[in-house]
Amino acid sequence: MVKCVSKCVLAVALVSGLTGCVLAPQTIELAQQYDIADVGVVMPQRDALVRVVDNRNDFRGDQIGHRGGRLPENSPLNIQDELKEVLTQRLQSSMAQLGFGGSSPLPPLKVQLDINTFGFTCNEGVIVNECSLEFSFLMTVMAENATFTKPYSVTESRGLAVSPTQEYNQQWVNEALDKVWARMFSDAELRQALNVR
């Protein structure tokens, strides 16, 4: 009898190990503001019309990826609101830091941020031990008869001992977004297009 129970317990453990577990969904907070290191000032003073376009094909709305595991489609990684709305707030905040806003005889500058990729994925299977993220944007600045466009991106992968927690994912995603944002707003070509001195 004891042998039979032991065999049954062992069989259940083996089946459980082979099937793996479905990871729970996570929702992380994406920072809506980034403090630009070298602010400068726009010359001459003018306002800016900001637009964010979500061109992603893999994830939509507030989903930015999945946590991997046995059924990754049931283990999404989401943010607090639609990505387009969160990055609109972030871009408006950055433009305000550069001095855009207020009244001016000049027509507003038009600034568009295209989200081409904003994805976070982890490996499928029984054990989740590797995750990666990729963010790619296209910034466009339109002023009078001049148009400036330039891509900015970041790609990172990490090996992990266990499936990452909500806090870990939140910190990593925000750090990576800050990296590409810093690259963008310290870029001399973009600052020239914005007339920021």
N, C-alpha and C positions, 0 to 999 in steps of 0.2 A: 504493500500500500504506500509506504514512504517513498519507494523507488518510483512508483507511478506518479505521485504528486511532484516529486523532484523533476521528473522528465517533463511534466506539463508546464511547470514554472519555467524551466529552461527553454522550452519551445516558445512560450509566450514572450520571453525576453528576447529570443533570437528574432522572432517576427517583428517585434517592436523596434528592434535595432535596425532591421533591414528596411522597414517602411519609413523610419524617421518621423519627425514631427512637423506639423504645420505651424509656422511662426505667426504670432499675433501681429495685426497691423500696428503701425506706430505713426503718431502725428508729432512733428517737430516744429519749433518756432523758427522761422526764417527772419533774420534781422532786417528791419525796414529802413535802417539808417546806417551809413558808413561815414566815419569822420575822415575827411580828406586831409592828408598830411600837409600838402602845400596848396593852400586854398587859392591865393591870388585874387584877382578881381576882374570882372568882365569890363572891357573898354571898347566902345562906349557902353554906357548903361542901357540895358534893354531887357525885355521879358523873353521867356522861352516856352514854346508849346511842346509838351512831352507826350510821346506815344510809345507804348510797348506792344509788340506783336508776338504772339506765341505761335511759332511755326513747327512745334514738335509733332512728330508722327507716332512716337512710342508711348508717351504719357500725356494725359490731358488734365486740365483743371488744377486741382490741388494735389494730384499724385505726381511725385517726382521719381518714383522707382519702386523697387521691391527688395525684400529682405532675404530672398533666396529660399532655401529649404526644399522640402518635398513638393509643395504646391505654391510656387512663388506668386502666382496670380492671386492667391488668397492671403498673401502677406505684404500688402502695399506699404510704401513709405510715403506719407502725405505731409503737407505743410498746412499751416493754420487757415489759409485762404487760397484762392486761385493764384497760381504763380504770377500770372500777368498783373494782377492787382498789387501783389506784394512788391514786385520789382518796379511798378509804376510809382509807388510811394517812395521807394528807395532812390529812384532816379530823380524824382522831384526834389527830394531832400538834398541830393548831391548838387543839383543845379542851383538851388537856393544858397548853398554854402559858397558857390562860386560867384554869387552876387546877382543872379538873374531874378527878375521880378520887379514890381513897381511900374510906374508910368515912364514912358519914353516916346519920343517922336518916331523912333525907328520901329518897323514892324517886328513882331516876335520872331526869334530864331526857332526853327523847327528841329527837334531832336527826336530821333526814333531809335529804339533798341529792339532788334529782332532776336528772339530766343530761338536759336536753331537746334540746340541740344541742351537739356538740363536733366541729366539722368543719373540715378544711383542704383546700382545692381549688386547683388551678391550671388555666389555660386549656388546652383541647385544641388539637391541631394540630401543625404542623411546628415552630414556635418557641414555647417556653414563656416568656412575659414578664410574666405577671400572676398573682398568687396572693392568696388571701383566706382568712381564718379567722373562725369565729363560734362563740362559746361562750355558752350560756345555761343557767342553773341556776335551780332553785326551792328555796329554803331553808325548811324547816318546823321549828318548835320547839314541842314539846308538853310542858306542865308542868301537872299537876293538871287544872283545868278550862279552862285557857287554851291557845289554839293561835295561833301566829304564822306567817304565810307571806309570803314576798316574793321576787320574781324579781331576778336579777343577771345581767348579760351584758356581752360585749365583742364588737365587730365591727371588723375591720381589713382593708384591702387594700393591696397594694404592687405597684408596677410594677418589673420587674427586667430587667436586661440579658441575663441567661442563667438557665437553670433553677437554682433554689437548691440549694446543697449540704446535706448532712446537718447540718453544724455550724450553718449559717444557720437551717435550719428548727427545729432544737432550741432555739436561742437565742430565736427569735421566738415559738414556741409557749409556752415557759416564761415569757417576759416578759409575754405576753398573759394567761396564766393567773394570774400574780402580780398583774396589774392588777385583775382581777375579784375575786381573793381579798382584796386590800387594800381594795377598795370594800366588800366584804361585811363584813369584820371591823372596819372603822372606822365602819360604819353604826350610828348611835345607836339606831335602832329594833331592830335585831338584838341589840345589846348589852343593851338594856333587857329584851328577851325572855329573854336568857340570864342576866339578873341579874348582869352584869359591871360592876363599878364602877371 
